[in-house]
């Protein structure tokens, strides 16, 4: 089994790229096998089109990229998401990844009591984000949609029991020391 990193930032000069490099370095030092899904570099199309929706309720797809990603996730026991928080939400490309890849009968089943997650072989999800606003602001005024909806609801519904989220506030305009400290936190988090 492998660690799968899902990277969702379009600019490879970003702090998110530094986070990705830190994660890779730590995984290599531990001898852990890993693979990267770089949604922007792969030119993943996040848009659900009519032909996608015709198969969606059946849990099927004709999108070769979706099939490739599902195959990668089948051999995953640890998943790491790295992305910026834009307008208090996931970037559109990551939302589209969730919509198109995490299909019924692959990521979940519908039951009479709700959803049953089918990705239970993924033992742990780590969500690493960056934002311009402070975490307290997101918690107080927005209700923390990343933790509440993505980490504690969506990932849970896929059957992933252990989930952790960390965020770097003031990413572009904060002090360099803050970013350096955050990279150390990321390094300590990845096992």
N, C-alpha and C positions, 0 to 999 in steps of 0.2 A: 504494500500500500504506500501511497505517496501523500505529500502535502501539495495541495493545489492552491496557488496564489491567483486571485482574480484582481487584476489591476485595471482601474478605470479612470485614467487621467490622460488627456490628449497631449500634454506637453512633457517631453522627456527631460526638460531642464527644471522641472518642478520639484518642490520639496517631497511630493508624493513619490517621485522617482528615487530620491534619497532614501525614503522609507523602504521602497522595494529593494534597493541595493543592500540596505542593512539587513533585511529579512533574508535575502539570498545568502549573504555572507555568513549569517548565523546558522542557516540550514546546512550550508557546505561544511562549516567547522564541526558540526555535529554528525556529519555523514548521513544526513537525512535526504532521501530521494524526493525531488520536488519537480513540479511543472508549473508553467506560468500561462495563464489566459490573459493576454493583453488585448482588451477589447478594441481599443483604438488602433493599435498597430495591426491587429487582425482585420481591421475594417469591418467589424461586426455590424450588421444592420439591425438596429433594435426595434424597427417598426413592424408591428403586426399588420399584415396586409390581408385583403379578403381571402386570398388563397391559403394563408396561414390559419385564419379563423375557421375556414371550412373543415380543417382537420383538428383544430384546437380542442373541441369538446370530446374528441376521441383520444386525446393525448398523443396525437401523431404530428409529424412534421415532414416536409420534403427538403428543408433547409439543411444542407450538408454541414454547415458550421455548427448548427444546433446539435446534430448527431455527433459530430466530433467532440463538442464540449460535454455532451452527456457521457460519451465513452470515457473521457478523462475523469469525470466525476465518479464514475463507477469504480475506479481504482484509487479513490481518495479516502483517507481516514482523518485528515486534518485540513481544514480550509481557512485561508486567510484572505480577507477582502481589504483592499487598499484603495481609498477614493476620497475626493474632496466632498464636503457637504456644501451644496449650492442651493440657495433659497430654502434651507432647512431640510433638504431632501437628498435622495440619491441622485447622482447624475443620470440623465436620460438614458445613456447607453447601458448603465448597470440595471436600471429599471426594466429596460427592454430585454436584457439578458435574463432577468428573473421571469418576466412574462413569457419569453419564447423557449427557454431551456428547461425551466422547472415545470414540466408538463405533468398533467394527471397521468397516473400509472408509471411515472418515472420518479417524481419527487413526492408525490402524495396520492392517496386514494380518498374518495369521498365515502363517508359512512353515515349511518343514520344518526350518529352522535357528533358529527363534525369531520374534520380532516384527520387522516392517519398518515404520518410522515413515513416516507419510504427511503430516506437517506440516513437511516440510523447507523449505517456503517461509518458515517462521518462522525467521529467521536467528539470533535471540537471545532468550533468556529471562532476565529479571532477577527474582529472588525477594527481596522485602524483608519481613522479619518482625520482630515484637516478642515479647519474652518477659519473664517476671519472674525467671527463673533465669539464671545466667551461662552463656555459651557453653561454657566449659571443663567445667562440670558435665554439660551435655548430651553433650559429646564423651566424657568419661571414664566416666560411669555409664549412659548410655542408648545410646551408639553413634551419636549425631547422626542421628536418623531423617529430619529434613528434608533435610539434604544427601545422605545416603546413599540414601534411598528416593525422595523426591520429585524432588530436583534431578538427581541422577546416575543414577537408574534410570527413573522414570516419564517425565520430560521427555525423556530420551535415547530411550526407546522410542517416543516420538511423532515422533522424527526431528529434534529441535531440537539442533543441534550445540554452540552456544555458550550456556553456562549460568553464571550468577553468582548467589551468595546472600550477603546481608548480614543481620545480626540486631542489634537493639538490646536489650541486656541491661537488667535492672532497670527496665523501662519505667515502671511506675506509682510505684515507690518510690525510683527513682534521682534523682540531681540534675538540675535543669533544664538545666544546662550540658551534661550528657551528651546530653540529647535534642536540644538546639540543635546540638551537634557532629554528631550523627547525621544531622540534616536536611541539613547541609552535605555530608556524605558521600553522601547520597542525591542531592542536586543535582549533585554531580560525577560520579556514576555514570550518570545519565540523559543520553544523547546523542541 
